[in-house]
Amino acid sequence: MWVKILPSLKMGTLWFTSLWYLLFFLLTSEEACAESVIKSVQLIIHPRNEVERGTNVSLICHAEVSHSPGSLPIYEYNIYKDFKLLNTDQANSKDYQYSIPDARMADSGKYKCEVVIKEQKKESLVEDLTVKGLQTPVLTVDKLKLIEGNHVNFNCTAEGERGVLRFFIRDGSQELYTELTYSRRVDWQLNLPKGTVNIFCYYSITLRSTELSNVSNVIRLDIQELEINPNIEVIPSKNVTEGDLITFSCSVDTTYQRNSDPIITLSHGHIVLSSNMTKTDYKVYAKANESGEYECTSRLGSVSKVSAMNISVKELFSMPVLSIPPAKVFEGEHFSISCQINSLASERIRMDDIRYSILQDKTPVINGSLYNGTAGKASNGKYICVAEAKGIIKKSRMVLFEAEVLVSKPEISVYGPVIVNKPFWIHCHSYNGSLPIIYSLKRNNITLNKTEVSDLHENARFLAMISTPLDISSYMCEAENNGQVSRKMSERLRVTVIVPVGKPLLTIIPVPENIEEGSDVTLICNIAKGSPPINFSFYGGSGTEIYSTTVQSNSSSYVLSAVKRQQSGNYYCEANNQAQSLIKSDTVSVEVSLATWKKALIAVFCMLVVALLVLFIVRHYKAKRGKREMAAGLSIGGE
């Protein structure tokens, strides 16, 4: 029987599944075909946009939507605060409510909502929510009575507050502590000085406004002073003389001890002289530069007390002074170094009690207050003098001594080319010698000019001019830096002198009057003076350059081969050298005549023409004459 029923059940299950898929297809097809249009979206803040702290606030997002009859669209609601997504949810209703229970100032902000149906989106306008008022914080401490140096723990709490809180803890107008936190409370520990303090706290929501909360409860704390003030004593007295033995003692008479003794130190300025004054005294021989305030400091835990005393130390004798007169000492000259003090404690020592020594580069040169020497490289160095009496040693300030160097023999030179009758610069320079150096330009031992140079790399410059090449050797320069004894003379000036070219002379061979066509003509350009190399240029009939050359002599030539009559004209030449004084010769006129054979040919031709003309005339005459004679014979025969 069961075997017959099982196939029937399988067929029924198959039929039911097919029916379910068909129904689901029809429903989804209907939903897919349904049309929805979001017309508007509005955000409503209830009860109002500005509320007091603790109010229950509702954000109601209302959507106006048109859709096909019978269809029910699914709404997606997005709530934004300060343009950041705060909450997202889905519903089948046109209204959606987002609740903010027990609102706080941190909930203030700009809100908007967004409705999404399938591919459609629409946003509401932005609405401002303002939550006013901050609650009063509560301040607590772990102890109300304490002794200077004890720590006290504080706690300031703003229960139920949200957001970023900045807590402030004060003692009257003095701020003791501040902290930024996301928590509703702040804990801190303080070590307060002696006396009475009135502690309170308050807070602000830093991300929203500068509004401050009410002040918390005020807690009064009385901090008892820790009696560990040190006593400082000095033996023999506060006023001593350099070299005296001073004994410092520091002690603390405590009636309150916390199972330990205070640590006592002795300091002078920023230097700790002793950190064990509890057990031993501090002894030191007085020095003049150690006058001033000495402090005893006792420290127990985080509490410290200070007592001070001014000590005045009188100099046993003043710091020695080293002097080297005169200010400038040249090599080879004698000099003296002296050492002396200006004052001493006459009730303690006499001037004879002071012993002197002079050192050069830390090496003693004499035991005494005076040193005589000769200036030179060996005497150059750093000098100090040392004075000593009754165990007190004092050093003078270091004095650097360097012997002045006599000027070396100067070198004389020129800058640029030297051209006759044109100005040029003469340079004088010494490679060694202490500055300043005075240079003099001399010509034939006569001083023409002087100048002072204060830079060892600088040359002395003098403007000069010569009229002949021989004049150049008459110049010398002199250098000095310590009067007449230091004067050094240079060698005579030896440089190449450029003589400008003289006026050139153009010579033509053969003479210009006897030049026939086809002959060779030689142009010769010659100058009477001028320093080589010389540049010669030749110019022909039409004024164009026909030849140019540079030679080491005072003349140059150019040959015109087989001249033609068209080359007749005015010829000239120019000469120039490094003096850049271009000079032109006089113009020479050249006339190229016909060749001799051409002249003979013309003469022969003319003679032939004349001969033919005579022959023609003679024959013409004879012909006329014959006709007359024939006519005459005929007339006679007729008679």
Secondary structure as a PSIPRED ss2 file (coil, helix, strand):
# PSIPRED VFORMAT (PSIPRED V4.0)

   1 M C   1.000  0.000  0.000
   2 W H   0.000  1.000  0.000
   3 V H   0.000  1.000  0.000
   4 K H   0.000  1.000  0.000
   5 I H   0.000  1.000  0.000
   6 L H   0.000  1.000  0.000
   7 P H   0.000  1.000  0.000
   8 S H   0.000  1.000  0.000
   9 L H   0.000  1.000  0.000
  10 K H   0.000  1.000  0.000
  11 M H   0.000  1.000  0.000
  12 G H   0.000  1.000  0.000
  13 T H   0.000  1.000  0.000
  14 L H   0.000  1.000  0.000
  15 W H   0.000  1.000  0.000
  16 F H   0.000  1.000  0.000
  17 T H   0.000  1.000  0.000
  18 S H   0.000  1.000  0.000
  19 L H   0.000  1.000  0.000
  20 W H   0.000  1.000  0.000
  21 Y H   0.000  1.000  0.000
  22 L H   0.000  1.000  0.000
  23 L H   0.000  1.000  0.000
  24 F H   0.000  1.000  0.000
  25 F H   0.000  1.000  0.000
  26 L H   0.000  1.000  0.000
  27 L H   0.000  1.000  0.000
  28 T H   0.000  1.000  0.000
  29 S H   0.000  1.000  0.000
  30 E H   0.000  1.000  0.000
  31 E H   0.000  1.000  0.000
  32 A H   0.000  1.000  0.000
  33 C H   0.000  1.000  0.000
  34 A C   1.000  0.000  0.000
  35 E C   1.000  0.000  0.000
  36 S E   0.000  0.000  1.000
  37 V E   0.000  0.000  1.000
  38 I E   0.000  0.000  1.000
  39 K E   0.000  0.000  1.000
  40 S E   0.000  0.000  1.000
  41 V E   0.000  0.000  1.000
  42 Q E   0.000  0.000  1.000
  43 L E   0.000  0.000  1.000
  44 I E   0.000  0.000  1.000
  45 I E   0.000  0.000  1.000
  46 H E   0.000  0.000  1.000
  47 P C   1.000  0.000  0.000
  48 R C   1.000  0.000  0.000
  49 N C   1.000  0.000  0.000
  50 E E   0.000  0.000  1.000
  51 V E   0.000  0.000  1.000
  52 E E   0.000  0.000  1.000
  53 R C   1.000  0.000  0.000
  54 G C   1.000  0.000  0.000
  55 T C   1.000  0.000  0.000
  56 N C   1.000  0.000  0.000
  57 V E   0.000  0.000  1.000
  58 S E   0.000  0.000  1.000
  59 L E   0.000  0.000  1.000
  60 I E   0.000  0.000  1.000
  61 C E   0.000  0.000  1.000
  62 H E   0.000  0.000  1.000
  63 A E   0.000  0.000  1.000
  64 E E   0.000  0.000  1.000
  65 V E   0.000  0.000  1.000
  66 S E   0.000  0.000  1.000
  67 H E   0.000  0.000  1.000
  68 S C   1.000  0.000  0.000
  69 P C   1.000  0.000  0.000
  70 G C   1.000  0.000  0.000
  71 S C   1.000  0.000  0.000
  72 L C   1.000  0.000  0.000
  73 P C   1.000  0.000  0.000
  74 I C   1.000  0.000  0.000
  75 Y E   0.000  0.000  1.000
  76 E E   0.000  0.000  1.000
  77 Y E   0.000  0.000  1.000
  78 N E   0.000  0.000  1.000
  79 I E   0.000  0.000  1.000
  80 Y E   0.000  0.000  1.000
  81 K E   0.000  0.000  1.000
  82 D C   1.000  0.000  0.000
  83 F C   1.000  0.000  0.000
  84 K E   0.000  0.000  1.000
  85 L E   0.000  0.000  1.000
  86 L E   0.000  0.000  1.000
  87 N E   0.000  0.000  1.000
  88 T E   0.000  0.000  1.000
  89 D E   0.000  0.000  1.000
  90 Q E   0.000  0.000  1.000
  91 A E   0.000  0.000  1.000
  92 N C   1.000  0.000  0.000
  93 S C   1.000  0.000  0.000
  94 K C   1.000  0.000  0.000
  95 D E   0.000  0.000  1.000
  96 Y E   0.000  0.000  1.000
  97 Q E   0.000  0.000  1.000
  98 Y E   0.000  0.000  1.000
  99 S E   0.000  0.000  1.000
 100 I E   0.000  0.000  1.000
 101 P C   1.000  0.000  0.000
 102 D C   1.000  0.000  0.000
 103 A C   1.000  0.000  0.000
 104 R C   1.000  0.000  0.000
 105 M H   0.000  1.000  0.000
 106 A H   0.000  1.000  0.000
 107 D H   0.000  1.000  0.000
 108 S C   1.000  0.000  0.000
 109 G E   0.000  0.000  1.000
 110 K E   0.000  0.000  1.000
 111 Y E   0.000  0.000  1.000
 112 K E   0.000  0.000  1.000
 113 C E   0.000  0.000  1.000
 114 E E   0.000  0.000  1.000
 115 V E   0.000  0.000  1.000
 116 V E   0.000  0.000  1.000
 117 I E   0.000  0.000  1.000
 118 K C   1.000  0.000  0.000
 119 E C   1.000  0.000  0.000
 120 Q E   0.000  0.000  1.000
 121 K E   0.000  0.000  1.000
 122 K E   0.000  0.000  1.000
 123 E E   0.000  0.000  1.000
 124 S C   1.000  0.000  0.000
 125 L C   1.000  0.000  0.000
 126 V C   1.000  0.000  0.000
 127 E E   0.000  0.000  1.000
 128 D E   0.000  0.000  1.000
 129 L E   0.000  0.000  1.000
 130 T E   0.000  0.000  1.000
 131 V E   0.000  0.000  1.000
 132 K E   0.000  0.000  1.000
 133 G C   1.000  0.000  0.000
 134 L C   1.000  0.000  0.000
 135 Q C   1.000  0.000  0.000
 136 T C   1.000  0.000  0.000
 137 P C   1.000  0.000  0.000
 138 V E   0.000  0.000  1.000
 139 L E   0.000  0.000  1.000
 140 T E   0.000  0.000  1.000
 141 V E   0.000  0.000  1.000
 142 D C   1.000  0.000  0.000
 143 K C   1.000  0.000  0.000
 144 L C   1.000  0.000  0.000
 145 K E   0.000  0.000  1.000
 146 L E   0.000  0.000  1.000
 147 I E   0.000  0.000  1.000
 148 E C   1.000  0.000  0.000
 149 G C   1.000  0.000  0.000
 150 N C   1.000  0.000  0.000
 151 H E   0.000  0.000  1.000
 152 V E   0.000  0.000  1.000
 153 N E   0.000  0.000  1.000
 154 F E   0.000  0.000  1.000
 155 N E   0.000  0.000  1.000
 156 C E   0.000  0.000  1.000
 157 T E   0.000  0.000  1.000
 158 A C   1.000  0.000  0.000
 159 E C   1.000  0.000  0.000
 160 G C   1.000  0.000  0.000
 161 E C   1.000  0.000  0.000
 162 R C   1.000  0.000  0.000
 163 G C   1.000  0.000  0.000
 164 V C   1.000  0.000  0.000
 165 L E   0.000  0.000  1.000
 166 R E   0.000  0.000  1.000
 167 F E   0.000  0.000  1.000
 168 F E   0.000  0.000  1.000
 169 I E   0.000  0.000  1.000
 170 R E   0.000  0.000  1.000
 171 D E   0.000  0.000  1.000
 172 G C   1.000  0.000  0.000
 173 S C   1.000  0.000  0.000
 174 Q E   0.000  0.000  1.000
 175 E E   0.000  0.000  1.000
 176 L E   0.000  0.000  1.000
 177 Y E   0.000  0.000  1.000
 178 T E   0.000  0.000  1.000
 179 E E   0.000  0.000  1.000
 180 L E   0.000  0.000  1.000
 181 T E   0.000  0.000  1.000
 182 Y C   1.000  0.000  0.000
 183 S C   1.000  0.000  0.000
 184 R C   1.000  0.000  0.000
 185 R E   0.000  0.000  1.000
 186 V E   0.000  0.000  1.000
 187 D E   0.000  0.000  1.000
 188 W E   0.000  0.000  1.000
 189 Q E   0.000  0.000  1.000
 190 L E   0.000  0.000  1.000
 191 N E   0.000  0.000  1.000
 192 L C   1.000  0.000  0.000
 193 P C   1.000  0.000  0.000
 194 K C   1.000  0.000  0.000
 195 G E   0.000  0.000  1.000
 196 T E   0.000  0.000  1.000
 197 V E   0.000  0.000  1.000
 198 N E   0.000  0.000  1.000
 199 I E   0.000  0.000  1.000
 200 F E   0.000  0.000  1.000
 201 C E   0.000  0.000  1.000
 202 Y E   0.000  0.000  1.000
 203 Y E   0.000  0.000  1.000
 204 S E   0.000  0.000  1.000
 205 I E   0.000  0.000  1.000
 206 T C   1.000  0.000  0.000
 207 L C   1.000  0.000  0.000
 208 R C   1.000  0.000  0.000
 209 S C   1.000  0.000  0.000
 210 T C   1.000  0.000  0.000
 211 E C   1.000  0.000  0.000
 212 L E   0.000  0.000  1.000
 213 S C   1.000  0.000  0.000
 214 N C   1.000  0.000  0.000
 215 V C   1.000  0.000  0.000
 216 S C   1.000  0.000  0.000
 217 N C   1.000  0.000  0.000
 218 V C   1.000  0.000  0.000
 219 I E   0.000  0.000  1.000
 220 R E   0.000  0.000  1.000
 221 L E   0.000  0.000  1.000
 222 D E   0.000  0.000  1.000
 223 I E   0.000  0.000  1.000
 224 Q E   0.000  0.000  1.000
 225 E C   1.000  0.000  0.000
 226 L C   1.000  0.000  0.000
 227 E C   1.000  0.000  0.000
 228 I C   1.000  0.000  0.000
 229 N C   1.000  0.000  0.000
 230 P E   0.000  0.000  1.000
 231 N E   0.000  0.000  1.000
 232 I E   0.000  0.000  1.000
 233 E E   0.000  0.000  1.000
 234 V E   0.000  0.000  1.000
 235 I E   0.000  0.000  1.000
 236 P C   1.000  0.000  0.000
 237 S C   1.000  0.000  0.000
 238 K C   1.000  0.000  0.000
 239 N E   0.000  0.000  1.000
 240 V E   0.000  0.000  1.000
 241 T E   0.000  0.000  1.000
 242 E C   1.000  0.000  0.000
 243 G C   1.000  0.000  0.000
 244 D C   1.000  0.000  0.000
 245 L E   0.000  0.000  1.000
 246 I E   0.000  0.000  1.000
 247 T E   0.000  0.000  1.000
 248 F E   0.000  0.000  1.000
 249 S E   0.000  0.000  1.000
 250 C E   0.000  0.000  1.000
 251 S E   0.000  0.000  1.000
 252 V E   0.000  0.000  1.000
 253 D C   1.000  0.000  0.000
 254 T C   1.000  0.000  0.000
 255 T C   1.000  0.000  0.000
 256 Y C   1.000  0.000  0.000
 257 Q C   1.000  0.000  0.000
 258 R C   1.000  0.000  0.000
 259 N C   1.000  0.000  0.000
 260 S C   1.000  0.000  0.000
 261 D C   1.000  0.000  0.000
 262 P C   1.000  0.000  0.000
 263 I E   0.000  0.000  1.000
 264 I E   0.000  0.000  1.000
 265 T E   0.000  0.000  1.000
 266 L E   0.000  0.000  1.000
 267 S E   0.000  0.000  1.000
 268 H E   0.000  0.000  1.000
 269 G C   1.000  0.000  0.000
 270 H C   1.000  0.000  0.000
 271 I E   0.000  0.000  1.000
 272 V E   0.000  0.000  1.000
 273 L E   0.000  0.000  1.000
 274 S E   0.000  0.000  1.000
 275 S C   1.000  0.000  0.000
 276 N C   1.000  0.000  0.000
 277 M C   1.000  0.000  0.000
 278 T C   1.000  0.000  0.000
 279 K C   1.000  0.000  0.000
 280 T C   1.000  0.000  0.000
 281 D C   1.000  0.000  0.000
 282 Y E   0.000  0.000  1.000
 283 K E   0.000  0.000  1.000
 284 V E   0.000  0.000  1.000
 285 Y E   0.000  0.000  1.000
 286 A C   1.000  0.000  0.000
 287 K C   1.000  0.000  0.000
 288 A H   0.000  1.000  0.000
 289 N H   0.000  1.000  0.000
 290 E H   0.000  1.000  0.000
 291 S C   1.000  0.000  0.000
 292 G E   0.000  0.000  1.000
 293 E E   0.000  0.000  1.000
 294 Y E   0.000  0.000  1.000
 295 E E   0.000  0.000  1.000
 296 C E   0.000  0.000  1.000
 297 T E   0.000  0.000  1.000
 298 S E   0.000  0.000  1.000
 299 R E   0.000  0.000  1.000
 300 L E   0.000  0.000  1.000
 301 G C   1.000  0.000  0.000
 302 S C   1.000  0.000  0.000
 303 V E   0.000  0.000  1.000
 304 S E   0.000  0.000  1.000
 305 K E   0.000  0.000  1.000
 306 V E   0.000  0.000  1.000
 307 S E   0.000  0.000  1.000
 308 A E   0.000  0.000  1.000
 309 M E   0.000  0.000  1.000
 310 N E   0.000  0.000  1.000
 311 I E   0.000  0.000  1.000
 312 S E   0.000  0.000  1.000
 313 V E   0.000  0.000  1.000
 314 K E   0.000  0.000  1.000
 315 E C   1.000  0.000  0.000
 316 L C   1.000  0.000  0.000
 317 F E   0.000  0.000  1.000
 318 S C   1.000  0.000  0.000
 319 M C   1.000  0.000  0.000
 320 P C   1.000  0.000  0.000
 321 V E   0.000  0.000  1.000
 322 L E   0.000  0.000  1.000
 323 S E   0.000  0.000  1.000
 324 I C   1.000  0.000  0.000
 325 P C   1.000  0.000  0.000
 326 P C   1.000  0.000  0.000
 327 A C   1.000  0.000  0.000
 328 K C   1.000  0.000  0.000
 329 V C   1.000  0.000  0.000
 330 F E   0.000  0.000  1.000
 331 E C   1.000  0.000  0.000
 332 G C   1.000  0.000  0.000
 333 E C   1.000  0.000  0.000
 334 H E   0.000  0.000  1.000
 335 F E   0.000  0.000  1.000
 336 S E   0.000  0.000  1.000
 337 I E   0.000  0.000  1.000
 338 S E   0.000  0.000  1.000
 339 C E   0.000  0.000  1.000
 340 Q E   0.000  0.000  1.000
 341 I C   1.000  0.000  0.000
 342 N C   1.000  0.000  0.000
 343 S C   1.000  0.000  0.000
 344 L E   0.000  0.000  1.000
 345 A C   1.000  0.000  0.000
 346 S C   1.000  0.000  0.000
 347 E C   1.000  0.000  0.000
 348 R C   1.000  0.000  0.000
 349 I C   1.000  0.000  0.000
 350 R C   1.000  0.000  0.000
 351 M H   0.000  1.000  0.000
 352 D H   0.000  1.000  0.000
 353 D H   0.000  1.000  0.000
 354 I C   1.000  0.000  0.000
 355 R E   0.000  0.000  1.000
 356 Y E   0.000  0.000  1.000
 357 S E   0.000  0.000  1.000
 358 I E   0.000  0.000  1.000
 359 L E   0.000  0.000  1.000
 360 Q E   0.000  0.000  1.000
 361 D C   1.000  0.000  0.000
 362 K C   1.000  0.000  0.000
 363 T E   0.000  0.000  1.000
 364 P E   0.000  0.000  1.000
 365 V E   0.000  0.000  1.000
 366 I E   0.000  0.000  1.000
 367 N C   1.000  0.000  0.000
 368 G C   1.000  0.000  0.000
 369 S C   1.000  0.000  0.000
 370 L E   0.000  0.000  1.000
 371 Y E   0.000  0.000  1.000
 372 N E   0.000  0.000  1.000
 373 G E   0.000  0.000  1.000
 374 T E   0.000  0.000  1.000
 375 A C   1.000  0.000  0.000
 376 G C   1.000  0.000  0.000
 377 K H   0.000  1.000  0.000
 378 A H   0.000  1.000  0.000
 379 S H   0.000  1.000  0.000
 380 N C   1.000  0.000  0.000
 381 G E   0.000  0.000  1.000
 382 K E   0.000  0.000  1.000
 383 Y E   0.000  0.000  1.000
 384 I E   0.000  0.000  1.000
 385 C E   0.000  0.000  1.000
 386 V E   0.000  0.000  1.000
 387 A E   0.000  0.000  1.000
 388 E E   0.000  0.000  1.000
 389 A E   0.000  0.000  1.000
 390 K C   1.000  0.000  0.000
 391 G C   1.000  0.000  0.000
 392 I E   0.000  0.000  1.000
 393 I E   0.000  0.000  1.000
 394 K E   0.000  0.000  1.000
 395 K E   0.000  0.000  1.000
 396 S C   1.000  0.000  0.000
 397 R C   1.000  0.000  0.000
 398 M C   1.000  0.000  0.000
 399 V E   0.000  0.000  1.000
 400 L E   0.000  0.000  1.000
 401 F E   0.000  0.000  1.000
 402 E C   1.000  0.000  0.000
 403 A C   1.000  0.000  0.000
 404 E E   0.000  0.000  1.000
 405 V C   1.000  0.000  0.000
 406 L C   1.000  0.000  0.000
 407 V C   1.000  0.000  0.000
 408 S C   1.000  0.000  0.000
 409 K C   1.000  0.000  0.000
 410 P C   1.000  0.000  0.000
 411 E E   0.000  0.000  1.000
 412 I E   0.000  0.000  1.000
 413 S E   0.000  0.000  1.000
 414 V E   0.000  0.000  1.000
 415 Y E   0.000  0.000  1.000
 416 G C   1.000  0.000  0.000
 417 P C   1.000  0.000  0.000
 418 V E   0.000  0.000  1.000
 419 I E   0.000  0.000  1.000
 420 V C   1.000  0.000  0.000
 421 N C   1.000  0.000  0.000
 422 K C   1.000  0.000  0.000
 423 P C   1.000  0.000  0.000
 424 F E   0.000  0.000  1.000
 425 W E   0.000  0.000  1.000
 426 I E   0.000  0.000  1.000
 427 H E   0.000  0.000  1.000
 428 C E   0.000  0.000  1.000
 429 H E   0.000  0.000  1.000
 430 S C   1.000  0.000  0.000
 431 Y C   1.000  0.000  0.000
 432 N C   1.000  0.000  0.000
 433 G C   1.000  0.000  0.000
 434 S C   1.000  0.000  0.000
 435 L C   1.000  0.000  0.000
 436 P C   1.000  0.000  0.000
 437 I E   0.000  0.000  1.000
 438 I E   0.000  0.000  1.000
 439 Y E   0.000  0.000  1.000
 440 S E   0.000  0.000  1.000
 441 L E   0.000  0.000  1.000
 442 K E   0.000  0.000  1.000
 443 R E   0.000  0.000  1.000
 444 N C   1.000  0.000  0.000
 445 N C   1.000  0.000  0.000
 446 I E   0.000  0.000  1.000
 447 T E   0.000  0.000  1.000
 448 L E   0.000  0.000  1.000
 449 N E   0.000  0.000  1.000
 450 K E   0.000  0.000  1.000
 451 T E   0.000  0.000  1.000
 452 E E   0.000  0.000  1.000
 453 V E   0.000  0.000  1.000
 454 S C   1.000  0.000  0.000
 455 D C   1.000  0.000  0.000
 456 L C   1.000  0.000  0.000
 457 H C   1.000  0.000  0.000
 458 E C   1.000  0.000  0.000
 459 N C   1.000  0.000  0.000
 460 A E   0.000  0.000  1.000
 461 R E   0.000  0.000  1.000
 462 F E   0.000  0.000  1.000
 463 L E   0.000  0.000  1.000
 464 A E   0.000  0.000  1.000
 465 M C   1.000  0.000  0.000
 466 I C   1.000  0.000  0.000
 467 S C   1.000  0.000  0.000
 468 T C   1.000  0.000  0.000
 469 P H   0.000  1.000  0.000
 470 L H   0.000  1.000  0.000
 471 D H   0.000  1.000  0.000
 472 I H   0.000  1.000  0.000
 473 S H   0.000  1.000  0.000
 474 S H   0.000  1.000  0.000
 475 Y E   0.000  0.000  1.000
 476 M E   0.000  0.000  1.000
 477 C E   0.000  0.000  1.000
 478 E E   0.000  0.000  1.000
 479 A E   0.000  0.000  1.000
 480 E E   0.000  0.000  1.000
 481 N C   1.000  0.000  0.000
 482 N C   1.000  0.000  0.000
 483 G H   0.000  1.000  0.000
 484 Q H   0.000  1.000  0.000
 485 V H   0.000  1.000  0.000
 486 S H   0.000  1.000  0.000
 487 R C   1.000  0.000  0.000
 488 K E   0.000  0.000  1.000
 489 M E   0.000  0.000  1.000
 490 S C   1.000  0.000  0.000
 491 E C   1.000  0.000  0.000
 492 R C   1.000  0.000  0.000
 493 L C   1.000  0.000  0.000
 494 R C   1.000  0.000  0.000
 495 V C   1.000  0.000  0.000
 496 T C   1.000  0.000  0.000
 497 V E   0.000  0.000  1.000
 498 I E   0.000  0.000  1.000
 499 V C   1.000  0.000  0.000
 500 P C   1.000  0.000  0.000
 501 V C   1.000  0.000  0.000
 502 G C   1.000  0.000  0.000
 503 K C   1.000  0.000  0.000
 504 P C   1.000  0.000  0.000
 505 L E   0.000  0.000  1.000
 506 L E   0.000  0.000  1.000
 507 T E   0.000  0.000  1.000
 508 I E   0.000  0.000  1.000
 509 I E   0.000  0.000  1.000
 510 P C   1.000  0.000  0.000
 511 V C   1.000  0.000  0.000
 512 P H   0.000  1.000  0.000
 513 E H   0.000  1.000  0.000
 514 N H   0.000  1.000  0.000
 515 I C   1.000  0.000  0.000
 516 E E   0.000  0.000  1.000
 517 E C   1.000  0.000  0.000
 518 G C   1.000  0.000  0.000
 519 S C   1.000  0.000  0.000
 520 D C   1.000  0.000  0.000
 521 V E   0.000  0.000  1.000
 522 T E   0.000  0.000  1.000
 523 L E   0.000  0.000  1.000
 524 I E   0.000  0.000  1.000
 525 C E   0.000  0.000  1.000
 526 N E   0.000  0.000  1.000
 527 I C   1.000  0.000  0.000
 528 A C   1.000  0.000  0.000
 529 K C   1.000  0.000  0.000
 530 G C   1.000  0.000  0.000
 531 S C   1.000  0.000  0.000
 532 P C   1.000  0.000  0.000
 533 P C   1.000  0.000  0.000
 534 I E   0.000  0.000  1.000
 535 N E   0.000  0.000  1.000
 536 F E   0.000  0.000  1.000
 537 S E   0.000  0.000  1.000
 538 F E   0.000  0.000  1.000
 539 Y E   0.000  0.000  1.000
 540 G C   1.000  0.000  0.000
 541 G C   1.000  0.000  0.000
 542 S C   1.000  0.000  0.000
 543 G C   1.000  0.000  0.000
 544 T C   1.000  0.000  0.000
 545 E E   0.000  0.000  1.000
 546 I E   0.000  0.000  1.000
 547 Y E   0.000  0.000  1.000
 548 S E   0.000  0.000  1.000
 549 T E   0.000  0.000  1.000
 550 T E   0.000  0.000  1.000
 551 V E   0.000  0.000  1.000
 552 Q C   1.000  0.000  0.000
 553 S C   1.000  0.000  0.000
 554 N C   1.000  0.000  0.000
 555 S E   0.000  0.000  1.000
 556 S E   0.000  0.000  1.000
 557 S E   0.000  0.000  1.000
 558 Y E   0.000  0.000  1.000
 559 V E   0.000  0.000  1.000
 560 L E   0.000  0.000  1.000
 561 S C   1.000  0.000  0.000
 562 A C   1.000  0.000  0.000
 563 V C   1.000  0.000  0.000
 564 K C   1.000  0.000  0.000
 565 R H   0.000  1.000  0.000
 566 Q H   0.000  1.000  0.000
 567 Q H   0.000  1.000  0.000
 568 S C   1.000  0.000  0.000
 569 G E   0.000  0.000  1.000
 570 N E   0.000  0.000  1.000
 571 Y E   0.000  0.000  1.000
 572 Y E   0.000  0.000  1.000
 573 C E   0.000  0.000  1.000
 574 E E   0.000  0.000  1.000
 575 A E   0.000  0.000  1.000
 576 N E   0.000  0.000  1.000
 577 N C   1.000  0.000  0.000
 578 Q C   1.000  0.000  0.000
 579 A C   1.000  0.000  0.000
 580 Q C   1.000  0.000  0.000
 581 S C   1.000  0.000  0.000
 582 L C   1.000  0.000  0.000
 583 I E   0.000  0.000  1.000
 584 K E   0.000  0.000  1.000
 585 S C   1.000  0.000  0.000
 586 D C   1.000  0.000  0.000
 587 T C   1.000  0.000  0.000
 588 V E   0.000  0.000  1.000
 589 S E   0.000  0.000  1.000
 590 V E   0.000  0.000  1.000
 591 E C   1.000  0.000  0.000
 592 V C   1.000  0.000  0.000
 593 S E   0.000  0.000  1.000
 594 L C   1.000  0.000  0.000
 595 A C   1.000  0.000  0.000
 596 T H   0.000  1.000  0.000
 597 W H   0.000  1.000  0.000
 598 K H   0.000  1.000  0.000
 599 K H   0.000  1.000  0.000
 600 A H   0.000  1.000  0.000
 601 L H   0.000  1.000  0.000
 602 I H   0.000  1.000  0.000
 603 A H   0.000  1.000  0.000
 604 V H   0.000  1.000  0.000
 605 F H   0.000  1.000  0.000
 606 C H   0.000  1.000  0.000
 607 M H   0.000  1.000  0.000
 608 L H   0.000  1.000  0.000
 609 V H   0.000  1.000  0.000
 610 V H   0.000  1.000  0.000
 611 A H   0.000  1.000  0.000
 612 L H   0.000  1.000  0.000
 613 L H   0.000  1.000  0.000
 614 V H   0.000  1.000  0.000
 615 L H   0.000  1.000  0.000
 616 F H   0.000  1.000  0.000
 617 I H   0.000  1.000  0.000
 618 V H   0.000  1.000  0.000
 619 R H   0.000  1.000  0.000
 620 H H   0.000  1.000  0.000
 621 Y H   0.000  1.000  0.000
 622 K H   0.000  1.000  0.000
 623 A H   0.000  1.000  0.000
 624 K H   0.000  1.000  0.000
 625 R H   0.000  1.000  0.000
 626 G H   0.000  1.000  0.000
 627 K H   0.000  1.000  0.000
 628 R H   0.000  1.000  0.000
 629 E H   0.000  1.000  0.000
 630 M H   0.000  1.000  0.000
 631 A H   0.000  1.000  0.000
 632 A H   0.000  1.000  0.000
 633 G H   0.000  1.000  0.000
 634 L H   0.000  1.000  0.000
 635 S H   0.000  1.000  0.000
 636 I H   0.000  1.000  0.000
 637 G H   0.000  1.000  0.000
 638 G H   0.000  1.000  0.000
 639 E C   1.000  0.000  0.000
